[in-house]
Amino acid sequence: MAFMNQMSRRALSTSVHRAAKIQEFVVIGGGLMGAGIAQVGAQTGHKVTLVDLSPEVLEKSSKRIADSVARVAKKQFKEDAEGAEKFKASVMDNIKTDTTANKALETADLVVEAVVENMGLKQKLFKEYDSIAPEKTIFASNTSSLPIGEIAAATNRLDR
């Protein structure tokens, strides 16, 4: 019965936020997956803040992203060096790094966590960020093995 109630709430929920365009997002975790998610977001024109507790990890991630973007630019702009440079600058301008998420969360449309596969950590982050992020913010996880419903249970936004 609880499942049906949850499904009913989702089906009957009418939210003006559902149609809102995602412009800014925050990626939590500066490892390989987090950096890749941040890069793709920046390449598609989104303003991205990549967050990790370690400045060293963020520095490595920024270099990894810059190298990857350079490879993409080389392939996409084979005959257009100026276009390649503009592309690289545009992508890198779309990415900021920070050791705390709070400021970026205040205006985020999307939060993607890409931290280690630890249920307690993921729930802790979602619970903390749920109290900071605006109601419109969608929470997402890069988990590959943990039940997303259990992670989401730490928030008050079952539909987001």
N, C-alpha and C positions, 0 to 999 in steps of 0.2 A: 504494500500500500504506500509506503514511503516513496518508493520509486515512482509510482503514478503521480503522487503529489508533486514531486520534483519535476516530472515531465510536464504536468499541467501548468505549473508556474512558468516554465520555460516557454511553452506553446502559447500561453495567454499573455505573456509579458509583452508590453508595448513600451519600447524605450526609444526616445529620439536619438539616443547615443548609438543605436545599432547601425544607423546609416552614416554616422560620422566618419569622415576620412581620417585615416591614420597619417599623421604628419611627423610626430616625434615619438621615439621609443627608446627604452632603456634595456640594455642587455646586461644581466648580472652574471659575471664570471668571464674572465679574460683569457681562458684557455683556448685551445684550437677551435672548439665548437662555438664558443661565445664570439671569438674574433671573426669567424666565418659568417655568423649571423649578422654581426655589426657591419661587415663589409657589404654583404648583399643589400642590407637596408640602406646603406649610404649610396651604393651604386644605383638604387632605384629612387633616389632623391629624397629620402627621409633623413631627418636630423636624428642622429643616434648618439647616445651616451653609453660608452662601454665602462662598466664598473667592476673593479676588483679591489680587494683589500691591499694587494701588493703593488706598489709603484713599479717594481721590477717586472712583474707579469704584464702590466699595462704597457710598459716600454717595449717589451718583446712582442706583444700583440700588435702594437702600432707599427713596428717594423715589419712584421709578418704581413699585415694588411697592406702596407705601402708596397712591399715587394709583389704581392699578389695582384694588386691594382695595376702595377706597372706591366705585369705579364698580360693582363686582360687588355690594357690599352695598346700594347704592342700588337696583339692579335686583331683587335677591332679597328685600329687606326694605322694599318700597315703603311699606307701612302700619305698619311696626314699627321706629321709630327706635331703641328700646332694643336690639332684636335686631340691628340693623345695627351698632351700636356694639360689642356683645358679639362679633359676628363679626369685625369689624376688629381688635379687641384680641386675640382668640384667634389669628388668623392671624399678626399681627405678633409676638406672643409666641412663636410657633413658629419664628421666623427669627432666627438670629444671623449676624453677619458677622465675618470674621477675615482677616488678611493672611497667615496660615499655616494649613495644613490639619492639621498633626501631631496636635494635641490632639483635634480632632473625629474624625480617622481611627481613633483608638484604640477607639472604640465604634460606629463606623459600620456599618450593615447594607448600605448602598449608597453607591457613589461614582459620580457622573455628571460626566464632564468635558465642558465646553462652552467650550473655548479655541479659538484660531484653527486653521484647517485646515493644520497643520504636523505631519507624521508624526514627525519627530524630537522635537518638544516633547511630543506625546501619549505617545510611547513612554517618554520620560524621566520624565514624571509617573507613568505607570502603574508603571514599574519602581521608582521611589522609594516610591510609596504601597503597593505590594505588600509591601514590607518592614516597613511600619508597621501597616497595617490587619490586623484579625484574620482568621483563615481563613474565617470565615462571610461576610465582606464580598463583595458582588457589585460588579464593576467594569462601568461602562457608558460609552458615548461618544455624544455628540450629533453625530458626524461625518456629513456628507452625501456625502462624496466619497472618503474614504480607506478602504481595506480593513480591516475591524474585526479580522480575524485577524492582520494585521501589527501592529496596536496591541496586541492581547492577547498577542502573542508575547513582549513585554517582561516579562510576569508569569510566575509559577509556578502560576497557577490557571486552567488551561485550561477548567475547567467553571464558572467563576464570573466 
